[in-house]
């Protein structure tokens, strides 16, 4: 019998704790998202396990690999992702993502490492199923306890529970999926040998709490999936006539259990159709609304159709982790009619359909082969004679794996669900027969032995490398998040810029950090300029030079991301406003590149139009705004800008019409009503101007510009007392304004507020 070493014990310990930790692990800090934390967990566990496994195998000079095709099929995933990245030039974002993205080479390697870890830790599939199930049950109990505690005391955030519809597992929808999985496991195994003794009470508590959470989350797709799996599993148990309950009459016990499972499944299916009826009768704290938006199936395939313009894109896709870029290029124009027209989706309708876009036909075939391998293993298990005490545990693993794979097809899960899916696949990859392993000797007696040893050790080396890449990328983005948190607390730029510097030191290829550095650099320049003569010219020049370098670095890292071009364009636009030579041309070029990389969005057009307006190039601005409105006909900002351009061109009727459309499209925006009011005032339609400006002031009572224009409009209508009252309030809001005392004095003397000596001074206020 082979004796386990300390390294083997560490390796197995990593495998056993991973399912439970993947459910509950999070870092209580606002700068670390739940997805980032779980991806860090995965990388750390795979790193430690990979090192421990390598040490143990070096000692034993042999590797015992599980039989079956699940492991081989899973190995194709990181291989195909790596091939796709290689074909497209090995972009840093394709290798590893700092926000916990799964559509990367490193994450696919880590998920395969997770599967391999769980497959190698045991040589008995039943023991693996029991160990991983109990680990998952413990993690599930902690998850449910934390979420119920948060429902009772929502003010306790633990750093990540920022609203009612948040969880320490993932999104609100993912919490529902996880609750469905936990409830299914309880239904499948309650009363079996897995839930004996103290575990019986753990299963019972988990079943009750997960059922409650299912009704609170109330996702119809979860209800339907749960109902279908419970019914099918109940029929399977009844068909195999397993003695799940201790009873003198096994046949009756299995029939009763089947009826109970059918009843639970039917309740779940009915809840999927009419769960809102129960939801509306829950206590108010449990009625939690959550909005989740994903591209539709049609939109996902529309992006794929745009990508597949040749043999290479069809075979290899657009490259791992490039869906956001392709969405910007090929999203359906109809998306602009929704409220999510400016959302940069990083995946399509589901994770596997998104892989069809980013990794092409090879990626989809890899996922398909993994699903086929799972089906083949399941068929082999059904045909195999397995002891009754072990059959239910393994069957539950198969059903749970199918459940999670299903949600990878029709949903975009984050790290938590994917880790669990590959843990279960690893448990099923242990093998069909106890102790059946392929033994590979690592004793290098000849050239073949050396080649065999090197080939086997490539896998842990690749996993360790993937772990390091992932940890580096996530730490870098966590520092970017920390800079944003720091700025929101202090409004200072020194500490946030220092954090951005650290982020770039950790990962010099972080375009998100470069964009953040540009934004902070602009804020720093504004703060330095506001200090008057205090900052030296050298300080300003150093800050400006550093900010420009960050902008250029962003577009150098990823020139296909329109957000990088918008960042540097915004920088140059601010410099153009300060009169810096050449800044206008550079800003225009950058906006044009952003427009090329995001042709379906009106945003680059609007920003470019603003640049032209600042240069009083009204004809080009008007053309751009017409194009923006053609793309999105219900965008208030475009109508507001076009109304200002038309007013500048003295096309007052058109200006009034556009300003009215903008104000009515966003009735809660005081700036829209103010814009309409000042255009009406300039047209001499004072009563209508009063109506618009009063709405602006009602929405924002200290809106000084709107109050000033309202006071002038009152004066034009002969409402002197109202005009005097409003302008006195404006003076209170702006005591340093030198023009207001003269106008107030005129009103008090019975003269128009804008007498000839004050009219010139106030012209700027009307603009």
Protein Blocks (a to p, Z undefined) as FASTA:
>chain_A
ZZddfklmmmmmmmmmmmmmmmmgccddfklcfklmmmmmmmmmmmmmmmmmmmmmmmno
pacddedjklmmmmmmmmmmmmmmmmnopaaklmpccklpakbfklmmmmmmmmmmmmmm
pccfklmmmmmmmmmmmmmmmmmmmmmmmmmmmmlnnlmambfkbcfkbcfklmmmmmmm
mmmmmmmmgopaklgcjllmmmmmmmmmmmmmmmmnopaklmmmmmmmmmmmmmmmmmno
pafbgcfblmlmmmmmmmmmmmmmmmmmmmmmmmmmmmmmpcfklmccdddddddfklmm
mmmmmmmncfklmmnonoehilmmmmmmmgcfklmmpmklmbccfbdfbfklmmmmmnom
mlmmmmmmmmmmmmmmmmmmmmpccdfklmmmmmmmmmmmmmmmmmmmmpccdfklmmmm
mmmmmmmmnojbghiacdddfbdfbfmlmmmmmmmmmmmmmmmmmmmmmmmmmmmmmmmm
mmmmmmmmnopaklmmmmmmmmmmmmmmlmklmmmmmmmmmmmmmmmmmnommpcfklmm
mmmmmmmmmmmmmmmmmmmbmklmmmmmmmmmmmmmnopghklmmmmmmmmmmmmmmmmb
cklmmmmmmmmmmnopaklmmmmmmmmmmmmmcbfklmmmmmmmmmmnopaklmmmmmmm
mmmmmmmbmklmmmmmmmmmmnopaklmmmmmmmmmmmmmklmklmmmmmmmmmmnopam
lmmmmmmmmmmmmmmbmklmmmmmmmmnopafbafklmmmmmmmmZZ
